[in-house]
Amino acid sequence: MTWDLRGALLKKEERESARLADFAFKLRARTFRLLAETLGLEPSRIVPLIATMDDPTIVEALARDRPGQPPVGALYDRCRADARAQLIVEEGDPSPHRLA
C-alpha cells in the first residue's frame, strides 16, 4: 500500500478553495451589511444588488442615490476593512494553510 501524494494535494486544494470562497462570500456580505448600516439603509435593500452586480457597480449606484453625501467609495473601503477584521477574529486568518 502506498500513500497517494497527488490525491492528498488535490484534496487539500479542494478544501482550501472551498474555505477561501466561503470567507470571500462572508466578507462581501458583511461589507455590504456594514455599508448599508453606515448609510442608514436597510441591508435588505442592498441584497438584490449583491445578487446582480459586482462591488464597484453597487458602490457607484449607491453614490448616485446619495448626491452631496460623504463619498461612498471611502465608506465601502472602511466597511470592508472592518468586516475583514471581524471575520478574522471570528474565523481566523484566511491565509492558506501550508502542508507540514
Secondary structure as GFF3:
##gff-version 3
##sequence-region A 1 100
A	DSSP	alpha_helix	5	39	.	.	.	ID=ss1
A	DSSP	alpha_helix	43	52	.	.	.	ID=ss2
A	DSSP	alpha_helix	55	65	.	.	.	ID=ss3
A	DSSP	alpha_helix	72	91	.	.	.	ID=ss4
###
